Amino acid sequence: MARNRSERDIFADMVRVAKEGAKKTHIMYKANLSYQLLHKYLDKLLELGLLESRSNMFRATKMGVRFLDSYDTYAKVERELASAINSKRAELDRILEEAERPPVSRQAQPENLQERSNGAVRAQKTR
């Protein structure tokens, strides 16, 4: 199930698109934003100094590139942790499923299986 992007995720998408320079519409489509959200976040990124604007073009600043590098490291660690958590969760689920199954005992086996196994043991002993 997909989750909603955080503001941090959206900032990273926008800065990544604008890293080499981009117009508003390019940022809007590549970052998958509505027109209203584009303006909301563009204003914020300009105010924070992560983007700069020159004649209808937006470009990532040095701080924007630094933010993006740090975000990429963060996102990688987050994916690795999520993978480890999911792996451990699956292991715990398997253990719980095992614990819920009733134990199989010799008395629970049908009589003919016990007789067959006893006969096989006697046959091995007589050889």
BADRENFI-61666 format. One line per 4 residues: number of its first residue (from 0); their letters; for each residue x, y negated, z negated of C-alpha. Coordinates in steps of 0.2 Angstrom, whole numbers, plus 5000, padded with zeros to 4 digits. Example, Ala and Ser with C-alpha at 12.3 -4.5 7.8 and 13.67 -1.06 7.14 Angstrom:
<recs>
0> as> 5062:5022:4961 | 5068:5005:4964
</recs>
This chain:
<recs>
0> marn> 5000:5000:5000 | 5007:4983:5005 | 5008:4970:4992 | 5006:4951:4994
4> rser> 5022:4941:4997 | 5028:4930:4983 | 5033:4912:4986 | 5051:4918:4985
8> difa> 5048:4930:4999 | 5039:4917:5010 | 5054:4905:5007 | 5066:4918:5013
12> dmvr> 5056:4922:5028 | 5055:4903:5033 | 5073:4899:5029 | 5079:4915:5039
16> vake> 5069:4909:5054 | 5076:4891:5053 | 5094:4897:5050 | 5099:4892:5068
20> gakk> 5085:4879:5070 | 5067:4881:5074 | 5051:4871:5078 | 5036:4872:5066
24> thim> 5026:4884:5077 | 5041:4896:5078 | 5042:4896:5059 | 5024:4898:5058
28> ykan> 5023:4914:5069 | 5039:4922:5064 | 5036:4920:5046 | 5017:4925:5048
32> lsyq> 5009:4910:5040 | 4993:4900:5043 | 4995:4882:5048 | 4990:4876:5030
36> llhk> 5003:4887:5022 | 5016:4882:5034 | 5014:4864:5029 | 5013:4868:5011
40> yldk> 5029:4878:5011 | 5038:4867:5023 | 5036:4852:5012 | 5042:4862:4997
44> llel> 5058:4868:5006 | 5062:4851:5012 | 5059:4844:4994 | 5070:4858:4987
48> glle> 5084:4854:5000 | 5083:4872:5008 | 5078:4865:5025 | 5082:4849:5034
52> srsn> 5072:4841:5048 | 5078:4832:5063 | 5067:4827:5078 | 5054:4841:5076
56> mfra> 5067:4854:5072 | 5070:4862:5055 | 5087:4870:5050 | 5093:4879:5035
60> tkmg> 5105:4868:5024 | 5120:4876:5016 | 5110:4878:5000 | 5096:4886:5011
64> vrfl> 5109:4899:5017 | 5115:4902:5000 | 5097:4905:4994 | 5095:4917:5008
68> dsyd> 5111:4927:5005 | 5106:4928:4986 | 5088:4933:4991 | 5094:4947:5002
72> tyak> 5105:4954:4988 | 5090:4953:4976 | 5079:4962:4989 | 5091:4976:4991
76> vere> 5093:4979:4973 | 5074:4978:4971 | 5071:4991:4984 | 5084:5003:4976
80> lasa> 5076:5001:4959 | 5059:5004:4967 | 5066:5020:4975 | 5074:5026:4959
84> insk> 5058:5023:4949 | 5047:5032:4962 | 5059:5047:4962 | 5058:5048:4943
88> rael> 5039:5046:4943 | 5038:5060:4955 | 5049:5071:4944 | 5039:5067:4928
92> dril> 5023:5071:4938 | 5030:5088:4943 | 5035:5092:4925 | 5017:5088:4919
96> eeae> 5009:5098:4932 | 5020:5113:4927 | 5016:5110:4909 | 4997:5110:4913
100> rppv> 4998:5127:4921 | 4994:5142:4910 | 5010:5153:4907 | 5010:5170:4915
104> srqa> 5013:5184:4903 | 5015:5202:4905 | 4998:5205:4897 | 4989:5194:4909
108> qpen> 4995:5205:4924 | 4983:5217:4931 | 4986:5235:4924 | 4991:5242:4941
112> lqer> 5005:5229:4943 | 5012:5234:4925 | 5011:5253:4930 | 5020:5250:4947
116> snga> 5033:5240:4938 | 5035:5253:4924 | 5036:5267:4937 | 5050:5257:4947
120> vraq> 5060:5256:4931 | 5058:5274:4927 | 5063:5279:4945 | 5079:5268:4943
124> ktr> 5083:5276:4926 | 5082:5294:4933 | 5093:5291:4948
</recs>
